[in-house]
């Protein structure tokens, strides 16, 4: 397995997020990736590389995310500091949003208004290095997909943060700015795979990925996640969301209740993989979140570390060229063990 590592990930290090009514230290921290790197050093599963300098397909990025959203992210930190030099010591968090009946087509000049326009929660701090880290993460995802698409490697892992599956065409949230899984899928399409599937195994619904591909018939999106009636991000992820237009029937949500154990979770995975086969996918993107772990502080499934070996084996049994993107997992000490278990179970 080829592992494409984001060496700039530590540049994104949020101080605080709004969580359950108060500012708390960010759950999504650089330590997550550091623990994974330490576990990979202990249990190597493949060759580790970095994306080539300047390696980011801007045209492909604009196929997944809107130009005005990308322009905002690129200049957001400088705008934030220009408002007040003291802001350099603070994270930027959104505080106002356009809800139903408000206009989203007009781009305000006010920074706070634009930040709210392009976000959906107050838990995703924007820092001095967020854009650099997110861009390099996107480069990792694209490079991983190019390696698989060219036949250089049968499988590849975009080892990056911040994560990506909550980022939509023109919105950030859920700790995500650019959608790495969607970028990998788009790159696989451009590499010649006519049908690509994205299978999201993070505890939280991949709302951004669903939104990006909801009207397309060439990319199947499948997500196994906590029931949105009680679980973040709440407003997408229901079983009746099946796609629209050319994408009708090309989205499958498998919501599960709090407290779900591995037997029931694995049955949902089997159903998701059956849908991937039915769709006729020629390549697979796995949005790999390990916040399904029983000790995760912001999730509520009951998977154990040894279960992730079986997840890797089940994914490998699909027999498809596969790109993994690193998503959630906030029991920091176990993140590396659980993620590498998936990769080890999957094999080369």
N, C-alpha and C positions, 0 to 999 in steps of 0.2 A: 504494500500500500504506500502510495505517495502522500506525504504530509506537508502541506504548504502552510508555513508559520508566519503569523503577523507579528513582526518584531517591533512594531510601533504601538502595540495594544495598550501599553502602560501610559501612553500619552492621554488616554481617556480614563480619568480616575475621578469620578464624581464624589463630592464631599457628602451631600445629603440628598434624600428623596422624601417626598411626602408620602407617608405610609400610615393608613388608619388614623388620620387626623393629626399627625405630628411629623416633624422633620426627624428622620433617623439616618444613621450612616447607611450608605448605599449597599444593598445586598449584592448588586452586580459590581464586583471589585476586581482589580488586576490579579489578586491572589488566586482567583478561580483558574486562570490560565496557567499560572505558575505551578500550581499543584498538578495540573495535567502534564505540564512539561516534565516535572520531576518524576511522575509515574512513567512517562514514555522513556525517560532516561533509564529507569529501572527495568522496564519491560518494553524494549523497542519492538515496534510492529511494522516498521517500514522506513524508507528513506525520508529525511526531513530536508526541505528546501525553503527558500524565500522567494516570493514573486520578484521578477526582474525589476530593477529600478525603473520607475515610471510606467510600470506595467498596469495599465487600467484602460480598458476600451471605453472611451467616453461615449461613443455612439451606442454601445450596448447598454451602458448605464442609463442613457436617456430613453431607451426602449422600455425600461422597467419603471423609472421614476420620472416625474414631470420636470421639465426644464426650470420652471420657477421655484419648485421645491429644492432642486439641487443648487440653484443660485442662492437661495436663502441660507441653506446649510453652509455653503462655502464662505459666506461673509458674516454669519451670525455672531461669532465670537467678537470680531472686530467691532461690529455695531454695538454689542453689549458693553464693551469697554469704553467705546466712544461716548456713550450716554453718561458715564461717570467713571473716571479712572479707578475709583475704589472697587468697581465691579470686577476688576482683575483678580481680586481675592475671593470672589463669590462665584457659585455656579448660577447659570441662568435656568430658571424654571418657568414654564408657562403659568398664567394666572387667569386667562379669559379665553373663551371658546365660542365660535359661531354655532349655536344649536339650531334646531329645526325652525325654519322660517327666516333665519338670518342669511345674508348673502355671503357666498364663498368665492364668487367670480371676481370680485373687486379686491385688488391687493392693497391693503392699507399701507400708509407710509410709517405709521407708528410701529416701533419694533415689537412691543408686547402684543399688539394685535396680530402682527404677522406670525409671531411665534405660536400664538394660540391657534391661528388658522391652520398651521402645519403640524399640529400635535393633537393627541387625544388623552393625555394624562399629565399629572404633575409629579410623576415619579421617575422622569427621565431627564436628569440634569445634563445640560450642555456645558462643556468645559473648554478650556483653551485648546486641548488636543483632540476633541471629539471628532472633528472633520478629518484630520489626518489619520486617526486610528480607523475610522469607519471606511475611508477610501482604501486604505491598505487592506482592510478586511475584505472589501469587495474585490480587490485585485487577487487576494488569496482564493476566493471562491471561483472567480473566472479562470485563474490559472489551474485550479484543481479540475474544473470541468474541461478545460482545453486538453489537459493531460489524458483524461479519460476519453474525450471525443476523438483524439488523434491516435488512440491505441497505445500510447506510451505506458499507461498503467490501467489495469482493469478496475481499480478503485483508488479513490483519493479522499483526503480529509482536509478541509479548510479549517485549520486550527487558529481561530481568531475570536476576538471580542472587540467592540461590543457585539452582542448577538444581532440577529436580523429579522426573524420571522414575523415580528409585529409591525415592521415598517411597511407602509403601503405605498401606492404610487406617488402620493403627495402628503404623507403624514408620518411622524415619528411617535414613539411611545413604547412602553414595555421594555425599556432599556435599548431600543433598536432605532437605528437611523437609516441604514441601507439594507435591503433585503438580500442577504447572501444566498439563500436557497433559491429565490426567484432568479437572481443573476446567474447562478449555476445552471438552472433549468433553461434559461434563455440561451446561454452559451452552448449547451448540449443540442438545443434545436438548431443553432447556427452551424454546429459541427456535423449536421446531417441526420441526426435522429429525428424521425418524423413524429414520434409520440414519446413524450417524457412524463414521468410521474414524480410528484413531490409527496413524500410520506413524512408527516410531521409527528414525532413521538414525544415532543415536549409536553409537560403537564398542562401548559396553557395553549389555548387554541391559536393556530397560526393565522390570525385574522388578516395580517398584511398580505401574506401569500395568497390566501383565498381571494382577497379583493383584487389583486393584480391579475389573476388568471380567471376570474369568475365568468367572463364572457368568451373564453377561448376553448376551442375543442381539441387543441393539440397538446395541452398540458393538463393532466389529471392532478387534482389536489386532494389529498386524504389527510385528515388530522384526527388523532386519538388524544383526548384531553378531558380535563375536568368540566363538568356540566356548566354551561354559561348561566344557568339559572342562579348558581351560587358562586361561580369562579370567574376570576379575571380572564380575559378582558370583557366578559359579560354580554356584549351586544352583538356578537357573532359566534357561530360555532354550534348552532342547533342542527338537528338531524334533517330538518326539512329544507335546508339550504343546499340545493343540488346543482347550481349553475344556472346561467341564463343565455338566451340566444344560441350562438354556436357552441357555447359551453354547457348547455343543458345536459345534465347527467354526468358532468365531468368534475363534480365536487362531492366528496363524501366526508361528512362529519360523524365521528363516533364518540359522542360525549358519554362520560362515565361518572358515577357518583363519588363523592368523597369517601375515602376508606377503601376504595377498590384495591384488591390484592392481585398478585401476579397471574393467577389462573384466569380470572376474568379479563385482565388487561391483555394477556397473551391471546385470548380468544378474539378480542377486538383487533389485535395485530393480524391474526390470520384472516379475518374478514377484510381488512385493509389490503393485504397482499393479494387476496383473491380478486379484489377490485382492480388492482394494478395489472394482474394477468388478464382479466376480462377486457380491460381497456386496450391491451396489446402494447403496453409500454416497451420501448426498446432500450431505455436507460432510466435510472432511478436516482433521485436526490433524496437523501434522508436528512431532515432537519432534526439533529440529534440533541435533544435536551435530556438531561438526567435528573431533572427536578421531580421526576416520578418516584424518587428514592424515599424510603420511609422516614428518613431523618431530615428531609428538606424543610427549612423554616417557613416557607411561604406556600407550600403545596400540601396535598393531603392524600396521595396514593401510598401504597404500602410495599413497593418493590424493594427487594434486598440486593446487595451488591452482586451476589452470585447469579441473580436473575438476568443481569445485563449480558452475561456470556450467552445465555439462551436467546436473547434478543438478537445478538450478533449472528448467531447460527441461523435463526429464522430469516433474517434479512439476506444472508448469503444464499439461502435455499431458493430465493427468487431467481438467481442465476443471471442477474443483469449488471451491466457496467454501472458502477455506483459512485456518487459523490456524497460525502458527508459534510454538513456544515455544523459547527459547534453553536448550540443555542443556550438554553438555561441549565440551571443546576446550582443551588445556593447553599447546600451543605458542603462548605468549601473544602474541608479536609477529605471528603469522600468523592469529590467531583472527579479527580484524576483516576481513582480506582474504577469508578463506575463507567466512565467514558472509555477508558482503555479496555475494560472488560468487553464492551460492545465490539471494539475494533479487533480484539483478540479472538472473540467468538466468530466474527465475520471472516477472519483470515485474510490472506493476501488477495 
